[in-house]
Amino acid sequence: TYHDRTFWFSTRQELEREITFQAGSGLYYYYFKHMLAAPSFERGFYELIIDNRTVSGQTINAVERLSLYPELITSFVYRVTGSQDFVEPIYFYVGAVFGLQAVCVTALFVCSWVMSGTWVAGMLAVAWYVINRPDTTRVDHAIPLRDNWALPYFSCQVAALTGFLSNNICSATEMFCYLTMSATTFTFLLVWEHSHYVLFVQGLCLLLLDSFDLVPSRKNSDFKHVLIFLEVARLEVPCALSSRRMKYLWTPYVCMFTAFGVCSPDLWMTVFKWLRLNRTFHLLSVPPLSASQYCPRVLAELSDLQEYYNPDTVELMNWIRSQAPLAAVFAGSPQLLGTVKLCSGSAVTSLPLYSDINLLRRSEDTYQVYAMRSAEDIYKILTSQKTNYVIIEESICTELSINKGCRIKDLLDIANGHVVYDKGEIYSFSKHGRFCHEIKMNYSPYTNYFTRVFWNRSYHVYKVNSVISFQY
């Protein structure tokens, strides 16, 4: 309901719904649509593992490169269950992701309950997860992202691990927890490219527990698997875990541990004795206090009728669909190219995938349209990537920021050596003007290499001329 109220999802056309998948996440939904449009599941799978219609000039294994296992499984289930007779593909896909979020919240509830011994802790963990939603999940605005598929499995793994390490469980429950932990760990590794970094840290924590004899002796043998994992894990963990997206991994467990701390009998027993308070009274008083503090804010969010609508992007995608050739190759920012691929199926020069060094270099080359480079330089870069059209975004070209030096064009100037330091200040300088500004002036030599074919308030699309004209 909240998602529908934000994006007015049920009243939008198909194109407008797809554009709501932000941050380049729409690329993943494109492959789900591709699997459904294929004559058979086998044929669709084959086209994905030998994909030469996504990145210009390259043949990639899209399943492996983009971790498309959720799309494969979801499309298979959609086909075999006959869901096409009663639910649209996009609703089935969105429903699958939201269903996993429910599993994630349930796992947090169970884990907090097991740790503290009271269901009140579970309720608090869930409540704080919902209250801090902007910091606990990205499912509101970027549904297809890999972490939205993967983190629910990690939550189940943590819950199963917590149960497995508990002292007072029977052998059948212990085996169930062990199998659940194994299955969810495997799935977590399969779905998300950053999962091994997370499991590396988790493995270190378990190793520390074992070192301090905090693990029951009869379960020590199971920790051999942890040691094996530590042997093969990569050591780029600090860089990976410093990225902003990792807050969506850690914040839910901050909520869980906070709830555990509030409701833990061992932690509070001394305080109760000192204050001569009853434990039950304390635990039952926490939910009302939390509700009185946060309910007004949550209710205000639900009553706020927002509307996400991007007419400029809709206009751009409609133009690409109707005017651009089917075999055209587009260059632009990776986030925008994900939307271009979803809405048009056209080939692109790069993808919003930041774990592939080759794609990162291609993205850096494309971003040179926002640097102070000559028309000839940009033309050579784009033609080397077999580009037919380049999309320039006003939001990047004219970006304003208080912190100078952090904008994309500032970083490009520094990388290209187009900056001058004077008395602690940084100034950009080059014999060429900024390409994204100069090309809009529609004069030579820019018109020799590029022809503007579309523009609105947010986007300018230029055709890369196949034959260079030297008219002045």
Contacts in CASP RR format, 6 or more apart in sequence:
PFRMAT RR
TARGET T0000
AUTHOR 0000-0000-0000
METHOD contacts of the structure
MODEL  1
TYHDRTFWFSTRQELEREITFQAGSGLYYYYFKHMLAAPSFERGFYELII
DNRTVSGQTINAVERLSLYPELITSFVYRVTGSQDFVEPIYFYVGAVFGL
QAVCVTALFVCSWVMSGTWVAGMLAVAWYVINRPDTTRVDHAIPLRDNWA
LPYFSCQVAALTGFLSNNICSATEMFCYLTMSATTFTFLLVWEHSHYVLF
VQGLCLLLLDSFDLVPSRKNSDFKHVLIFLEVARLEVPCALSSRRMKYLW
TPYVCMFTAFGVCSPDLWMTVFKWLRLNRTFHLLSVPPLSASQYCPRVLA
ELSDLQEYYNPDTVELMNWIRSQAPLAAVFAGSPQLLGTVKLCSGSAVTS
LPLYSDINLLRRSEDTYQVYAMRSAEDIYKILTSQKTNYVIIEESICTEL
SINKGCRIKDLLDIANGHVVYDKGEIYSFSKHGRFCHEIKMNYSPYTNYF
TRVFWNRSYHVYKVNSVISFQY
2 140 0 8 1.000
2 301 0 8 1.000
2 302 0 8 1.000
3 9 0 8 1.000
3 94 0 8 1.000
3 98 0 8 1.000
3 140 0 8 1.000
4 10 0 8 1.000
5 302 0 8 1.000
5 305 0 8 1.000
5 306 0 8 1.000
6 140 0 8 1.000
6 306 0 8 1.000
6 307 0 8 1.000
6 308 0 8 1.000
7 17 0 8 1.000
7 20 0 8 1.000
7 308 0 8 1.000
8 307 0 8 1.000
8 308 0 8 1.000
8 309 0 8 1.000
9 17 0 8 1.000
9 20 0 8 1.000
9 94 0 8 1.000
12 20 0 8 1.000
14 90 0 8 1.000
15 314 0 8 1.000
15 317 0 8 1.000
15 318 0 8 1.000
15 343 0 8 1.000
16 309 0 8 1.000
16 314 0 8 1.000
17 90 0 8 1.000
18 26 0 8 1.000
18 29 0 8 1.000
18 90 0 8 1.000
18 339 0 8 1.000
18 342 0 8 1.000
18 343 0 8 1.000
19 310 0 8 1.000
19 313 0 8 1.000
19 314 0 8 1.000
19 317 0 8 1.000
19 339 0 8 1.000
19 343 0 8 1.000
20 141 0 8 1.000
20 308 0 8 1.000
21 29 0 8 1.000
21 142 0 8 1.000
21 143 0 8 1.000
21 144 0 8 1.000
21 339 0 8 1.000
21 342 0 8 1.000
22 141 0 8 1.000
22 142 0 8 1.000
22 335 0 8 1.000
23 138 0 8 1.000
23 141 0 8 1.000
23 142 0 8 1.000
23 145 0 8 1.000
23 335 0 8 1.000
23 352 0 8 1.000
24 142 0 8 1.000
24 334 0 8 1.000
24 335 0 8 1.000
24 336 0 8 1.000
24 337 0 8 1.000
24 338 0 8 1.000
24 339 0 8 1.000
24 352 0 8 1.000
25 142 0 8 1.000
25 143 0 8 1.000
25 144 0 8 1.000
25 145 0 8 1.000
25 352 0 8 1.000
26 144 0 8 1.000
26 338 0 8 1.000
26 339 0 8 1.000
26 341 0 8 1.000
26 342 0 8 1.000
27 66 0 8 1.000
27 144 0 8 1.000
27 337 0 8 1.000
27 338 0 8 1.000
27 341 0 8 1.000
27 342 0 8 1.000
27 351 0 8 1.000
27 352 0 8 1.000
28 66 0 8 1.000
28 68 0 8 1.000
28 70 0 8 1.000
28 71 0 8 1.000
28 144 0 8 1.000
28 145 0 8 1.000
28 146 0 8 1.000
29 71 0 8 1.000
29 90 0 8 1.000
29 93 0 8 1.000
29 143 0 8 1.000
29 144 0 8 1.000
29 342 0 8 1.000
30 338 0 8 1.000
30 341 0 8 1.000
30 342 0 8 1.000
30 345 0 8 1.000
31 48 0 8 1.000
31 62 0 8 1.000
31 66 0 8 1.000
31 68 0 8 1.000
31 71 0 8 1.000
32 71 0 8 1.000
32 74 0 8 1.000
32 75 0 8 1.000
32 89 0 8 1.000
32 93 0 8 1.000
32 144 0 8 1.000
33 89 0 8 1.000
33 342 0 8 1.000
34 44 0 8 1.000
34 47 0 8 1.000
34 48 0 8 1.000
35 41 0 8 1.000
35 44 0 8 1.000
35 45 0 8 1.000
35 48 0 8 1.000
35 71 0 8 1.000
35 72 0 8 1.000
35 75 0 8 1.000
35 76 0 8 1.000
36 75 0 8 1.000
36 78 0 8 1.000
36 79 0 8 1.000
36 84 0 8 1.000
36 89 0 8 1.000
38 44 0 8 1.000
38 47 0 8 1.000
41 75 0 8 1.000
41 76 0 8 1.000
41 79 0 8 1.000
45 63 0 8 1.000
45 72 0 8 1.000
48 61 0 8 1.000
48 62 0 8 1.000
48 63 0 8 1.000
48 68 0 8 1.000
48 72 0 8 1.000
49 61 0 8 1.000
49 62 0 8 1.000
49 63 0 8 1.000
49 64 0 8 1.000
50 59 0 8 1.000
50 61 0 8 1.000
51 59 0 8 1.000
51 60 0 8 1.000
51 61 0 8 1.000
51 62 0 8 1.000
52 58 0 8 1.000
52 59 0 8 1.000
52 60 0 8 1.000
53 345 0 8 1.000
53 347 0 8 1.000
54 60 0 8 1.000
54 62 0 8 1.000
54 341 0 8 1.000
54 347 0 8 1.000
54 348 0 8 1.000
54 351 0 8 1.000
55 347 0 8 1.000
55 348 0 8 1.000
55 349 0 8 1.000
55 350 0 8 1.000
55 351 0 8 1.000
55 359 0 8 1.000
55 362 0 8 1.000
56 329 0 8 1.000
56 347 0 8 1.000
56 348 0 8 1.000
56 349 0 8 1.000
56 385 0 8 1.000
56 386 0 8 1.000
56 387 0 8 1.000
57 385 0 8 1.000
57 386 0 8 1.000
62 68 0 8 1.000
63 69 0 8 1.000
63 72 0 8 1.000
65 353 0 8 1.000
65 356 0 8 1.000
66 351 0 8 1.000
66 353 0 8 1.000
67 146 0 8 1.000
67 190 0 8 1.000
67 191 0 8 1.000
67 192 0 8 1.000
67 193 0 8 1.000
69 190 0 8 1.000
69 191 0 8 1.000
70 96 0 8 1.000
70 146 0 8 1.000
70 149 0 8 1.000
70 191 0 8 1.000
74 92 0 8 1.000
74 93 0 8 1.000
74 96 0 8 1.000
77 83 0 8 1.000
78 84 0 8 1.000
78 89 0 8 1.000
78 92 0 8 1.000
83 92 0 8 1.000
93 143 0 8 1.000
93 144 0 8 1.000
94 143 0 8 1.000
97 139 0 8 1.000
97 143 0 8 1.000
97 144 0 8 1.000
97 148 0 8 1.000
97 149 0 8 1.000
98 139 0 8 1.000
100 148 0 8 1.000
100 149 0 8 1.000
100 152 0 8 1.000
100 153 0 8 1.000
101 137 0 8 1.000
101 139 0 8 1.000
101 148 0 8 1.000
101 152 0 8 1.000
103 152 0 8 1.000
103 155 0 8 1.000
103 156 0 8 1.000
104 151 0 8 1.000
104 152 0 8 1.000
104 155 0 8 1.000
104 156 0 8 1.000
104 252 0 8 1.000
105 126 0 8 1.000
105 129 0 8 1.000
105 130 0 8 1.000
107 152 0 8 1.000
107 155 0 8 1.000
107 156 0 8 1.000
107 158 0 8 1.000
107 159 0 8 1.000
108 122 0 8 1.000
108 125 0 8 1.000
108 126 0 8 1.000
108 129 0 8 1.000
108 155 0 8 1.000
108 159 0 8 1.000
108 252 0 8 1.000
108 255 0 8 1.000
108 256 0 8 1.000
109 122 0 8 1.000
109 123 0 8 1.000
109 125 0 8 1.000
109 126 0 8 1.000
110 122 0 8 1.000
110 159 0 8 1.000
111 125 0 8 1.000
111 155 0 8 1.000
111 158 0 8 1.000
111 159 0 8 1.000
111 162 0 8 1.000
111 256 0 8 1.000
112 121 0 8 1.000
112 122 0 8 1.000
112 124 0 8 1.000
112 125 0 8 1.000
112 256 0 8 1.000
112 259 0 8 1.000
112 260 0 8 1.000
112 263 0 8 1.000
113 119 0 8 1.000
113 121 0 8 1.000
113 122 0 8 1.000
114 159 0 8 1.000
114 162 0 8 1.000
114 163 0 8 1.000
114 166 0 8 1.000
115 121 0 8 1.000
115 162 0 8 1.000
115 256 0 8 1.000
115 260 0 8 1.000
115 264 0 8 1.000
116 122 0 8 1.000
116 259 0 8 1.000
116 260 0 8 1.000
116 261 0 8 1.000
116 263 0 8 1.000
116 264 0 8 1.000
116 265 0 8 1.000
117 263 0 8 1.000
117 265 0 8 1.000
118 263 0 8 1.000
118 265 0 8 1.000
118 283 0 8 1.000
120 263 0 8 1.000
120 283 0 8 1.000
120 284 0 8 1.000
120 286 0 8 1.000
120 287 0 8 1.000
121 259 0 8 1.000
121 260 0 8 1.000
121 261 0 8 1.000
121 262 0 8 1.000
121 263 0 8 1.000
121 264 0 8 1.000
122 256 0 8 1.000
122 259 0 8 1.000
123 287 0 8 1.000
124 255 0 8 1.000
124 258 0 8 1.000
124 259 0 8 1.000
124 262 0 8 1.000
124 263 0 8 1.000
124 286 0 8 1.000
124 287 0 8 1.000
124 290 0 8 1.000
125 255 0 8 1.000
125 256 0 8 1.000
125 258 0 8 1.000
125 259 0 8 1.000
125 260 0 8 1.000
127 287 0 8 1.000
127 290 0 8 1.000
127 291 0 8 1.000
127 294 0 8 1.000
128 255 0 8 1.000
128 258 0 8 1.000
128 259 0 8 1.000
128 290 0 8 1.000
129 136 0 8 1.000
129 252 0 8 1.000
129 255 0 8 1.000
130 298 0 8 1.000
131 294 0 8 1.000
131 297 0 8 1.000
131 298 0 8 1.000
132 251 0 8 1.000
132 255 0 8 1.000
133 140 0 8 1.000
134 140 0 8 1.000
135 247 0 8 1.000
135 248 0 8 1.000
135 251 0 8 1.000
136 248 0 8 1.000
136 251 0 8 1.000
136 252 0 8 1.000
136 255 0 8 1.000
137 148 0 8 1.000
137 151 0 8 1.000
137 248 0 8 1.000
137 252 0 8 1.000
138 145 0 8 1.000
138 147 0 8 1.000
138 148 0 8 1.000
138 245 0 8 1.000
138 248 0 8 1.000
139 148 0 8 1.000
142 148 0 8 1.000
146 191 0 8 1.000
146 192 0 8 1.000
146 193 0 8 1.000
147 192 0 8 1.000
147 194 0 8 1.000
147 245 0 8 1.000
147 248 0 8 1.000
147 249 0 8 1.000
149 191 0 8 1.000
149 192 0 8 1.000
150 187 0 8 1.000
150 188 0 8 1.000
150 191 0 8 1.000
150 192 0 8 1.000
150 195 0 8 1.000
151 192 0 8 1.000
151 248 0 8 1.000
151 249 0 8 1.000
151 252 0 8 1.000
153 184 0 8 1.000
153 187 0 8 1.000
153 188 0 8 1.000
153 191 0 8 1.000
154 184 0 8 1.000
154 188 0 8 1.000
154 195 0 8 1.000
154 198 0 8 1.000
154 249 0 8 1.000
155 252 0 8 1.000
156 180 0 8 1.000
156 184 0 8 1.000
157 180 0 8 1.000
157 181 0 8 1.000
157 184 0 8 1.000
157 185 0 8 1.000
157 188 0 8 1.000
158 253 0 8 1.000
160 177 0 8 1.000
160 178 0 8 1.000
160 180 0 8 1.000
160 181 0 8 1.000
160 184 0 8 1.000
161 177 0 8 1.000
161 181 0 8 1.000
163 169 0 8 1.000
163 173 0 8 1.000
163 177 0 8 1.000
164 174 0 8 1.000
164 177 0 8 1.000
164 178 0 8 1.000
164 181 0 8 1.000
164 219 0 8 1.000
165 209 0 8 1.000
165 215 0 8 1.000
165 216 0 8 1.000
165 219 0 8 1.000
167 216 0 8 1.000
169 177 0 8 1.000
178 222 0 8 1.000
185 199 0 8 1.000
188 195 0 8 1.000
188 198 0 8 1.000
188 199 0 8 1.000
189 195 0 8 1.000
189 196 0 8 1.000
189 199 0 8 1.000
193 355 0 8 1.000
194 240 0 8 1.000
194 355 0 8 1.000
196 233 0 8 1.000
196 234 0 8 1.000
197 233 0 8 1.000
197 234 0 8 1.000
197 236 0 8 1.000
197 237 0 8 1.000
197 240 0 8 1.000
197 241 0 8 1.000
198 241 0 8 1.000
198 249 0 8 1.000
199 229 0 8 1.000
199 233 0 8 1.000
200 229 0 8 1.000
200 230 0 8 1.000
200 233 0 8 1.000
200 234 0 8 1.000
200 237 0 8 1.000
201 237 0 8 1.000
201 241 0 8 1.000
203 226 0 8 1.000
203 229 0 8 1.000
203 230 0 8 1.000
204 230 0 8 1.000
206 215 0 8 1.000
206 223 0 8 1.000
206 226 0 8 1.000
207 223 0 8 1.000
207 226 0 8 1.000
207 227 0 8 1.000
207 230 0 8 1.000
209 215 0 8 1.000
210 220 0 8 1.000
210 223 0 8 1.000
210 226 0 8 1.000
215 223 0 8 1.000
240 246 0 8 1.000
261 267 0 8 1.000
262 286 0 8 1.000
263 283 0 8 1.000
263 286 0 8 1.000
265 279 0 8 1.000
268 279 0 8 1.000
268 282 0 8 1.000
269 279 0 8 1.000
271 277 0 8 1.000
272 278 0 8 1.000
272 279 0 8 1.000
272 282 0 8 1.000
312 456 0 8 1.000
312 457 0 8 1.000
312 458 0 8 1.000
312 459 0 8 1.000
313 339 0 8 1.000
313 458 0 8 1.000
313 459 0 8 1.000
315 456 0 8 1.000
316 391 0 8 1.000
316 454 0 8 1.000
316 456 0 8 1.000
316 458 0 8 1.000
316 459 0 8 1.000
316 461 0 8 1.000
317 339 0 8 1.000
317 340 0 8 1.000
317 343 0 8 1.000
317 344 0 8 1.000
319 454 0 8 1.000
319 461 0 8 1.000
320 328 0 8 1.000
320 330 0 8 1.000
320 340 0 8 1.000
320 343 0 8 1.000
320 344 0 8 1.000
320 346 0 8 1.000
321 343 0 8 1.000
321 344 0 8 1.000
323 453 0 8 1.000
323 454 0 8 1.000
324 330 0 8 1.000
324 344 0 8 1.000
324 346 0 8 1.000
324 388 0 8 1.000
324 389 0 8 1.000
325 388 0 8 1.000
326 346 0 8 1.000
327 347 0 8 1.000
328 346 0 8 1.000
328 347 0 8 1.000
328 388 0 8 1.000
328 389 0 8 1.000
329 346 0 8 1.000
329 347 0 8 1.000
329 348 0 8 1.000
329 349 0 8 1.000
329 385 0 8 1.000
329 386 0 8 1.000
329 387 0 8 1.000
329 388 0 8 1.000
329 389 0 8 1.000
330 337 0 8 1.000
330 340 0 8 1.000
330 346 0 8 1.000
330 347 0 8 1.000
330 348 0 8 1.000
330 349 0 8 1.000
330 387 0 8 1.000
330 388 0 8 1.000
330 389 0 8 1.000
330 390 0 8 1.000
330 391 0 8 1.000
331 337 0 8 1.000
331 348 0 8 1.000
331 349 0 8 1.000
331 350 0 8 1.000
331 366 0 8 1.000
331 369 0 8 1.000
331 382 0 8 1.000
331 385 0 8 1.000
331 387 0 8 1.000
331 389 0 8 1.000
331 390 0 8 1.000
331 391 0 8 1.000
332 348 0 8 1.000
332 349 0 8 1.000
332 350 0 8 1.000
332 366 0 8 1.000
332 369 0 8 1.000
332 390 0 8 1.000
332 391 0 8 1.000
332 392 0 8 1.000
332 393 0 8 1.000
333 363 0 8 1.000
333 366 0 8 1.000
333 367 0 8 1.000
333 391 0 8 1.000
333 393 0 8 1.000
333 396 0 8 1.000
334 350 0 8 1.000
334 351 0 8 1.000
334 352 0 8 1.000
334 353 0 8 1.000
334 359 0 8 1.000
334 363 0 8 1.000
335 352 0 8 1.000
336 391 0 8 1.000
336 393 0 8 1.000
337 348 0 8 1.000
337 349 0 8 1.000
337 350 0 8 1.000
337 351 0 8 1.000
337 352 0 8 1.000
338 348 0 8 1.000
338 351 0 8 1.000
338 352 0 8 1.000
340 346 0 8 1.000
340 348 0 8 1.000
340 391 0 8 1.000
341 348 0 8 1.000
341 351 0 8 1.000
349 362 0 8 1.000
349 366 0 8 1.000
349 382 0 8 1.000
349 385 0 8 1.000
349 386 0 8 1.000
349 387 0 8 1.000
350 359 0 8 1.000
350 362 0 8 1.000
350 363 0 8 1.000
350 366 0 8 1.000
351 359 0 8 1.000
353 359 0 8 1.000
354 360 0 8 1.000
362 385 0 8 1.000
364 415 0 8 1.000
365 381 0 8 1.000
365 384 0 8 1.000
365 385 0 8 1.000
366 381 0 8 1.000
366 382 0 8 1.000
366 385 0 8 1.000
366 390 0 8 1.000
367 408 0 8 1.000
367 412 0 8 1.000
368 377 0 8 1.000
368 378 0 8 1.000
368 381 0 8 1.000
368 412 0 8 1.000
368 416 0 8 1.000
368 435 0 8 1.000
369 378 0 8 1.000
369 390 0 8 1.000
369 392 0 8 1.000
369 435 0 8 1.000
369 436 0 8 1.000
370 392 0 8 1.000
370 396 0 8 1.000
370 397 0 8 1.000
370 408 0 8 1.000
370 409 0 8 1.000
370 412 0 8 1.000
370 434 0 8 1.000
370 435 0 8 1.000
370 436 0 8 1.000
371 409 0 8 1.000
371 412 0 8 1.000
371 413 0 8 1.000
371 416 0 8 1.000
371 418 0 8 1.000
371 434 0 8 1.000
371 435 0 8 1.000
372 413 0 8 1.000
372 416 0 8 1.000
372 418 0 8 1.000
372 428 0 8 1.000
372 430 0 8 1.000
372 432 0 8 1.000
372 433 0 8 1.000
372 434 0 8 1.000
372 435 0 8 1.000
373 416 0 8 1.000
373 430 0 8 1.000
373 432 0 8 1.000
373 435 0 8 1.000
374 432 0 8 1.000
374 435 0 8 1.000
374 445 0 8 1.000
375 435 0 8 1.000
375 438 0 8 1.000
375 439 0 8 1.000
375 445 0 8 1.000
375 446 0 8 1.000
375 448 0 8 1.000
375 449 0 8 1.000
375 450 0 8 1.000
376 445 0 8 1.000
376 449 0 8 1.000
378 435 0 8 1.000
378 449 0 8 1.000
379 449 0 8 1.000
379 450 0 8 1.000
379 464 0 8 1.000
379 468 0 8 1.000
382 390 0 8 1.000
382 464 0 8 1.000
383 464 0 8 1.000
387 464 0 8 1.000
388 463 0 8 1.000
388 464 0 8 1.000
389 453 0 8 1.000
389 461 0 8 1.000
389 462 0 8 1.000
389 463 0 8 1.000
389 464 0 8 1.000
390 450 0 8 1.000
390 461 0 8 1.000
390 462 0 8 1.000
390 464 0 8 1.000
391 459 0 8 1.000
391 460 0 8 1.000
391 461 0 8 1.000
392 436 0 8 1.000
392 439 0 8 1.000
392 459 0 8 1.000
392 460 0 8 1.000
392 461 0 8 1.000
392 462 0 8 1.000
393 458 0 8 1.000
393 459 0 8 1.000
394 457 0 8 1.000
394 458 0 8 1.000
394 459 0 8 1.000
394 460 0 8 1.000
395 458 0 8 1.000
396 408 0 8 1.000
396 409 0 8 1.000
396 436 0 8 1.000
397 409 0 8 1.000
397 434 0 8 1.000
397 436 0 8 1.000
397 437 0 8 1.000
399 407 0 8 1.000
399 408 0 8 1.000
399 409 0 8 1.000
401 407 0 8 1.000
404 410 0 8 1.000
404 426 0 8 1.000
405 411 0 8 1.000
405 414 0 8 1.000
405 426 0 8 1.000
409 428 0 8 1.000
409 434 0 8 1.000
410 426 0 8 1.000
410 428 0 8 1.000
412 418 0 8 1.000
413 419 0 8 1.000
413 428 0 8 1.000
413 430 0 8 1.000
416 430 0 8 1.000
418 428 0 8 1.000
418 429 0 8 1.000
418 430 0 8 1.000
419 426 0 8 1.000
419 427 0 8 1.000
419 428 0 8 1.000
419 429 0 8 1.000
420 426 0 8 1.000
420 427 0 8 1.000
420 428 0 8 1.000
420 429 0 8 1.000
421 427 0 8 1.000
432 438 0 8 1.000
438 446 0 8 1.000
439 446 0 8 1.000
439 450 0 8 1.000
439 452 0 8 1.000
439 460 0 8 1.000
439 462 0 8 1.000
440 460 0 8 1.000
442 452 0 8 1.000
444 470 0 8 1.000
444 471 0 8 1.000
444 472 0 8 1.000
447 469 0 8 1.000
447 471 0 8 1.000
448 465 0 8 1.000
448 468 0 8 1.000
448 469 0 8 1.000
448 470 0 8 1.000
448 471 0 8 1.000
449 464 0 8 1.000
449 465 0 8 1.000
449 468 0 8 1.000
450 462 0 8 1.000
450 463 0 8 1.000
450 464 0 8 1.000
450 465 0 8 1.000
451 462 0 8 1.000
451 463 0 8 1.000
451 465 0 8 1.000
452 460 0 8 1.000
452 461 0 8 1.000
452 462 0 8 1.000
452 463 0 8 1.000
453 461 0 8 1.000
453 462 0 8 1.000
453 463 0 8 1.000
454 460 0 8 1.000
454 461 0 8 1.000
455 461 0 8 1.000
END
